[in-house]
């Protein structure tokens, strides 16, 4: 029969267990302390980033002051597809109370998290338009809507024109493109054509001259009208990206070619911007406050970063093709109903919406004084004014 342990052995075992429990307790306290330090450090850093981001995004944010077809905050909270009207202007640092200048480029962008896809459609800026709320000024070009009624009028005109909900907007100063590209360390873009562009003359000659090569990311710079060139580089700096995006006169596709190159730069910038290093770069976010504005709230932007970020890796670029027409000595771009319908179908499908007929021909109601102008404009593409 097994003997009962004596008093000494029982005490020794008790002391051994107590020492082990003390060690475990100290270990738990030590681990808990380390955990608390880590949490507090992360929380403190997170608060710092929150303060940095929120202050900058509050500076960026400005309401479009229109009644929208849909509530973008509700869509983003539920992880649903939504649209952004991306507007590019070239008026210096943005004044939040100023509507001077025209929108040089317009893209309607849809972001679909289910398909992990971003669709970017360029819209011709020279479409003849009856600006919502300013119809008496007809005829105007679409890019004049910003000068008359700000982003709200521009959003309504595009929405009416395509019958596609415009859920939000982002206005970007194209001059600020230089800063944003430099902040992400440059972008690599293959040029669709061989061309040279001088920032000084807006043509293929002069000082401040850039040279790009078809099918290549390589480019060179010359400050003496091409007498000497820098060695080839494969990443566009901010200034090079601006030159690449601005050239129009020597492009056989005119403004459509420029739109294509702008999309290429923006696509590359988006891809670089959604990585963690950039998203945690308060300097990058601060730069946006000088060169961009949007009606998306701080909470919306945080949720987009959480739920939609992977969509930026899969991008589809398109453009709405128009035909050059003249009216009273002014050149416009006229888009056929068939082409409008193609774009409407594509964008509505990306937003998960049912098919519908494309929108009005002029984005607003044409006043009686402008019906003859509108009819002549449409006749050049074989169409008649809507009843």
C-alpha positions in Angstrom: 0.0 0.0 0.0 1.3 3.4 -0.9 2.5 5.5 2.0 1.0 8.8 2.8 3.5 11.6 2.1 5.0 13.1 5.3 4.5 16.6 6.4 7.7 17.8 4.9 7.0 16.4 1.5 3.5 17.9 1.5 4.9 21.3 2.5 7.6 21.1 -0.2 5.0 20.2 -2.8 2.8 23.1 -1.6 5.7 25.5 -1.7 6.6 24.3 -5.2 3.1 24.8 -6.5 2.9 28.2 -4.9 6.1 29.3 -6.5 4.9 28.1 -9.9 1.6 30.0 -9.4 3.6 33.1 -8.4 5.7 32.7 -11.5 2.6 32.3 -13.7 1.0 35.3 -12.0 4.0 37.4 -12.6 4.2 36.2 -16.2 0.5 37.0 -16.8 1.0 40.5 -15.2 4.1 41.0 -17.3 2.3 40.0 -20.5 -0.7 42.1 -19.6 1.6 45.1 -19.0 3.3 44.6 -22.4 -0.1 44.2 -24.0 -1.4 47.4 -22.4 1.7 49.3 -23.5 1.3 48.0 -27.1 -2.5 48.9 -27.1 -1.8 52.3 -25.6 1.0 52.9 -28.1 -1.2 51.9 -31.0 -4.2 53.9 -29.6 -2.0 56.9 -29.2 -0.5 56.6 -32.7 -4.0 55.9 -34.0 -5.3 59.1 -32.3 -2.4 61.0 -33.9 -3.2 59.7 -37.3 -6.9 60.3 -36.8 -6.2 63.9 -35.9 -3.9 64.3 -38.9 -6.3 62.7 -41.3 -9.5 64.3 -39.9 -8.2 67.8 -39.9 -7.0 67.5 -43.5 -10.1 65.8 -44.7 -12.3 68.4 -43.0 -10.4 71.0 -45.0 -11.0 68.9 -48.2 -14.7 68.4 -47.6 -17.3 70.7 -49.2 -21.0 69.9 -49.8 -22.3 69.9 -53.4 -25.5 71.5 -52.1 -27.9 69.5 -54.2 -30.6 66.8 -53.6 -29.1 63.6 -54.8 -30.8 60.5 -56.1 -29.2 58.3 -53.5 -27.5 58.6 -50.1 -23.8 57.8 -50.6 -23.2 57.3 -46.8 -25.8 54.6 -46.7 -24.4 52.9 -49.8 -20.8 52.9 -48.4 -22.0 51.7 -45.0 -23.6 48.7 -46.7 -20.6 48.1 -49.0 -22.7 48.8 -52.1 -21.4 50.1 -55.4 -21.3 53.9 -55.7 -20.2 56.6 -58.2 -17.8 59.6 -58.0 -17.7 62.4 -60.5 -14.0 63.2 -60.8 -13.4 66.8 -62.0 -10.0 68.2 -63.0 -9.4 72.0 -63.0 -6.3 74.1 -63.5 -6.9 77.3 -61.4 -4.1 77.1 -58.8 -4.8 76.1 -55.2 -8.5 75.6 -54.7 -10.5 78.3 -53.0 -13.4 76.7 -51.2 -15.6 79.7 -51.9 -14.6 80.2 -55.5 -16.0 78.8 -58.7 -13.7 80.5 -61.1 -12.4 78.5 -64.0 -13.6 75.6 -66.0 -13.3 71.8 -65.5 -10.7 70.7 -68.0 -11.5 67.0 -67.5 -14.5 65.0 -66.3 -14.7 61.3 -65.5 -17.6 59.4 -64.0 -16.1 56.6 -61.8 -17.9 53.6 -60.4 -16.5 51.5 -57.6 -17.9 48.0 -57.3 -16.6 46.0 -54.2 -18.4 42.8 -55.2 -16.7 42.7 -58.5 -13.5 44.4 -57.1 -13.6 46.8 -60.0 -13.2 50.5 -60.7 -14.7 51.8 -64.0 -13.6 55.2 -65.3 -15.4 56.9 -68.1 -14.2 60.1 -69.6 -16.9 62.6 -70.6 -16.2 65.2 -73.4 -16.0 68.6 -71.8 -17.3 70.3 -75.0 -20.8 68.8 -75.0 -23.5 71.5 -75.6 -25.4 71.8 -72.4 -28.4 73.5 -70.8 -26.9 73.9 -67.3 -29.4 73.0 -64.6 -30.5 76.2 -62.9 -28.9 78.3 -65.5 -30.8 77.2 -68.6 -31.2 80.8 -69.8 -27.5 80.9 -70.6 -27.9 78.1 -73.2 -25.9 77.1 -75.2 -22.9 76.4 -72.9 -20.3 73.7 -72.9 -20.5 71.1 -70.2 -17.3 72.3 -68.5 -18.9 75.7 -68.0 -21.3 74.2 -65.5 -18.7 74.5 -62.8 -18.2 78.3 -63.4 -22.0 78.9 -63.3 -23.2 76.6 -60.5 -20.2 74.8 -59.0 -19.9 71.1 -58.6 -23.6 70.8 -57.9 -24.7 72.0 -61.3 -22.0 69.9 -62.9 -23.2 66.8 -61.1 -26.8 67.4 -62.0 -26.0 68.0 -65.7 -24.0 64.8 -66.0 -26.7 62.9 -64.0 -29.5 64.2 -66.3 -27.4 63.6 -69.4 -26.7 59.9 -68.7 -29.5 59.0 -66.3 -26.9 57.5 -64.0 -26.8 58.5 -60.3 -23.9 60.7 -59.4 -23.4 59.8 -55.7 -20.4 62.0 -54.9 -17.7 64.2 -56.4 -14.0 64.8 -56.2 -12.5 68.0 -57.6 -8.7 67.8 -58.3 -6.5 70.7 -59.3 -4.4 69.3 -62.1 -1.4 71.5 -60.9 -1.6 69.6 -57.7 -1.0 66.4 -59.6 2.7 67.2 -59.5 2.7 67.2 -55.7 0.6 64.0 -55.3 2.7 62.1 -57.8 5.9 63.1 -56.1 4.4 62.2 -52.7 3.9 58.6 -53.8 7.4 58.4 -55.3 6.5 58.8 -58.9 4.4 56.6 -61.2 5.2 54.3 -64.2 3.0 54.8 -67.3 3.5 53.5 -70.8 3.0 56.2 -73.3 0.4 55.5 -76.1 2.4 57.6 -78.6 5.7 59.3 -79.3 5.5 63.0 -78.5 7.3 66.0 -77.0 5.7 68.7 -74.9 7.0 72.0 -73.5 5.4 73.3 -70.4 6.4 76.8 -71.6 4.9 76.7 -75.2 2.3 73.9 -74.9 3.8 72.5 -78.1 6.7 70.2 -79.2 9.4 72.8 -78.9 10.8 75.3 -76.4 12.4 75.2 -73.0 11.1 72.9 -70.2 10.6 70.2 -72.9 9.6 66.6 -72.1 10.0 63.6 -74.5 7.9 60.4 -74.3 8.1 57.1 -76.2 5.3 54.9 -77.5 4.9 51.7 -75.6 7.5 52.6 -73.1 7.7 54.1 -69.6 10.9 55.9 -70.5 11.1 59.7 -70.8 13.7 62.5 -71.0 13.8 66.2 -70.1 15.5 69.1 -71.9 15.7 72.8 -70.8 17.3 74.0 -74.1 14.7 73.0 -76.8 16.1 69.5 -77.2 19.8 70.4 -77.6 20.6 68.2 -74.6 18.5 65.6 -72.8 18.7 64.1 -69.4 19.3 60.3 -69.2 16.1 58.2 -69.5 13.9 57.7 -66.5 11.2 55.1 -66.1 9.1 56.8 -63.4 7.2 60.0 -64.1 8.0 62.8 -61.6 5.2 65.2 -60.8 6.2 67.7 -63.4 6.7 65.0 -66.0 3.2 63.6 -65.2 1.7 67.0 -65.7 3.4 67.4 -69.1 2.3 63.9 -70.1 -1.3 64.7 -69.1 -1.6 68.2 -70.7 -0.4 67.7 -74.3 -3.4 68.1 -76.7 -2.5 70.1 -79.9 -0.1 67.4 -81.3 -2.3 64.4 -80.5 -4.2 63.1 -83.5 -7.1 62.3 -81.2 -7.1 65.8 -79.8 -8.8 66.1 -76.4 -9.7 62.4 -76.4 -6.0 61.5 -76.5 -5.4 63.9 -73.6 -8.2 62.2 -71.7 -6.6 58.9 -72.3 -3.3 60.0 -70.9 -4.9 61.6 -67.9 -6.7 58.4 -67.1 -3.4 56.5 -67.4 -1.7 58.8 -64.8 -4.7 58.8 -62.5 -4.9 55.0 -62.7 -1.2 54.7 -61.8 -1.7 57.3 -59.0 -4.7 55.4 -57.5 -2.7 52.1 -57.5 0.2 53.8 -55.7 -2.1 55.7 -53.3 -4.0 52.7 -51.9 -1.0 50.9 -50.4 -0.6 51.0 -46.6 2.5 53.2 -46.7 0.7 56.0 -48.5 -2.5 55.7 -46.6 -0.5 56.1 -43.3 1.4 59.1 -44.8 -0.1 62.2 -43.1 2.0 64.4 -45.5 0.2 62.9 -48.5 -3.2 63.4 -46.9 -2.3 67.0 -46.0 -1.3 67.7 -49.6 -4.8 66.7 -50.8 -6.3 69.6 -48.8 -4.6 72.1 -51.0 -5.4 70.5 -54.3 -8.6 68.5 -53.9 -12.1 68.8 -52.4 -15.0 66.3 -52.1 -18.3 65.8 -50.4 -17.3 62.5 -49.0 -17.1 62.6 -45.2 -14.2 61.5 -43.0 -16.1 58.4 -42.0 -17.0 57.6 -45.6 -13.3 57.8 -46.6 -12.3 55.5 -43.7 -15.0 53.0 -44.8 -13.9 53.2 -48.4 -10.3 52.4 -47.4 -11.6 49.4 -45.4 -14.2 48.0 -47.8 -13.3 49.1 -51.3 -9.5 49.3 -51.4 -9.0 46.1 -53.3 -11.2 47.3 -56.1 -8.5 49.8 -57.2 -6.4 46.9 -58.4 -8.8 46.1 -61.2 -9.5 49.2 -63.4 -11.5 49.5 -66.6 -11.1 52.7 -68.6 -13.5 54.0 -71.3 -14.6 57.2 -72.9 -17.7 58.6 -74.4 -17.0 59.3 -78.1 -18.3 62.4 -79.7 -18.2 64.2 -83.0 -16.8 67.7 -83.6 -19.5 70.1 -84.7 -19.7 73.9 -85.2 -22.5 76.2 -83.9 -22.3 80.0 -84.3 -18.6 79.7 -84.8 -18.0 77.7 -81.7 -16.8 74.1 -81.7 -18.6 71.5 -79.6 -18.7 67.7 -79.2 -22.0 66.0 -80.1 -22.6 62.5 -78.8 -25.2 60.2 -80.5 -27.9 58.7 -78.4 -26.6 55.2 -79.2 -23.2 56.1 -77.7 -24.8 57.7 -74.7 -26.9 54.6 -74.2 -23.8 52.4 -74.3 -22.2 54.4 -71.5 -25.4 54.5 -69.5 -25.8 50.8 -69.7 -22.2 50.2 -68.7 -22.3 52.5 -65.7 -25.7 51.4 -64.4 -24.6 47.7 -64.7 -21.5 48.5 -62.6 -23.7 50.2 -60.0 -26.0 47.1 -59.9 -28.9 49.1 -61.3 -31.5 48.0 -63.8 -31.2 49.1 -67.5 -32.9 52.4 -68.3 -33.0 54.8 -71.2 -30.2 57.3 -71.3 -30.8 60.8 -70.2 -31.7 64.1 -71.8 -29.7 65.3 -74.8 -28.5 68.5 -73.1 -28.5 67.7 -69.4 -31.2 70.3 -68.8 -34.3 71.9 -70.4 -33.5 73.9 -73.5 -35.2 77.4 -73.4 -37.5 78.3 -76.3 -34.9 80.9 -77.4 -32.4 78.1 -78.0 -34.4 75.4 -79.8 -33.1 76.4 -83.3 -29.5 76.2 -82.1 -30.1 72.9 -80.4 -31.8 71.5 -83.5 -29.0 72.6 -85.8 -26.4 71.1 -83.4 -28.2 67.7 -83.4 -28.9 67.7 -87.1 -25.1 67.4 -87.6 -25.2 63.9 -86.1 -28.5 62.9 -87.7 -30.8 63.4 -84.6 -33.7 65.7 -83.8 -34.6 67.7 -80.7 -36.6 65.8 -78.0 -40.2 66.8 -77.6 
